[in-house]
Amino acid sequence: MFRMLSALASLAAASAVMVPTVSYAQDGASVVVPYSDLNLASASGQDRLQRRIFYAAKNVCGDATYIALGSEALSCRTAAVANARPAYEAAVAEATRHGTVTVLGSASLIVTKP
């Protein structure tokens, strides 16, 4: 009985840790990027959020694997990341002002296709 409870507790803990990093909007022109699982007062938390934003921009703007679409996709990604920058900076400023931040509910920013 104890082993079963221990296994269930481990499964519950693992489920809680696995947070989706990106949520796609139905129109494909925007992506919600959650960050409630990150400590934005730390450099590693900030880096992880920046990577999530870049990944979201890549998904919104498309892949630059085709040469003909490469510069268009790259321009789109650059603009999408730049447009998300104020929300990123506000989230980091709030976290660093307090040393750390505890987020209740969901904290996220939106990356949109320009």
N, C-alpha and C positions, 0 to 999 in steps of 0.2 A: 504494500500500500504506500509506504514512504517513497519507494523508488518511482512509483507512478506519479505521485504528487511532485516529486523533484523533477521528473521529466517534463511534466506539464508546466511547471514554473519556468524551466529553462526555455521551453518553446514559447511561452508568453513573453519572456524577456527578449528573446531573439526577434519575435514579431514586432515588438515595440521599437527596436533599434532600426529595423528595415523601413525607412521612410522613402516614399517616392521622391525623386529629385526634380522631376519635371512633370507638369500636367499640361496636356495639349488642349487648346481651345478647339471647338468644332470647326471654326472657319479656317484654321491652319495659319492665320495671320498673326497669332499671338500665342505665347507660352507662359504659363504661370510657374515661377521659380520659387519654391518655398525655402525658407532659411531658418525656421524655428528650431531646427536641430543643431544649428551652428552657434558657436561662441564668436560673435563678430568683434569682440574686444581682443581677440588673439589674431596673430598674423596667419595662422593656419586656417582659422575660420573664414577670414577675409579671402584668402586664396581659394578656398573651396567654393565660396559664393561666386567669385570671379570666373572660375572654371564652369560653374553651372550656367552663368549668364552667357558665356561664350558658346557652350553646348546648345543652349536654347536658341541663340542667334543662328547657329549653324542649322538647326532643325527648321527654324522659321524661314530662313533665306535659301535653303537648299545647299547641296554639296557643290563644291567647285571642281569636280573631277573632270567635267567636260571643258575643254579649252574655250569654246565659244561662250559658255556661261560662266566661266571662272571669274572674270573681272566683275561681272554683274553681281554674282553671289558674294564676292569678297567686299564689294562696296556696300551691299545690303547688310552684311554681317557687321561691318565697321559702324554703320549708322545705327543698327539695332543695339549694339553694345553701348554706343555713345548716348543713345536715348535712354537706356536703362541706368546710366551712370549717376544721375541725380538721386534716384531711389536707393541705389547702392550706397552712395556717400551719406545719405540721411540715415540709413540703417546702421552703418558703421559709426557715425557720429553719436547716435543715441547709445550704442553699446559701449563705446569708449568713454563717453561722458560719465557713465555709471560704473565703469570697470568691467561690468558684465551685464547682461540683460536676461531676464527670465521672461520668456514669451509664453503667454497663455493663449491657447487656441492656435491659429495658424498665422504665421508671418510670411509674407511672400511679396515678390515684385513681379511685374509683367514685362516680358520682352516682346515687342511687337515688330512686325515687318514694316519698314518705312514706306 
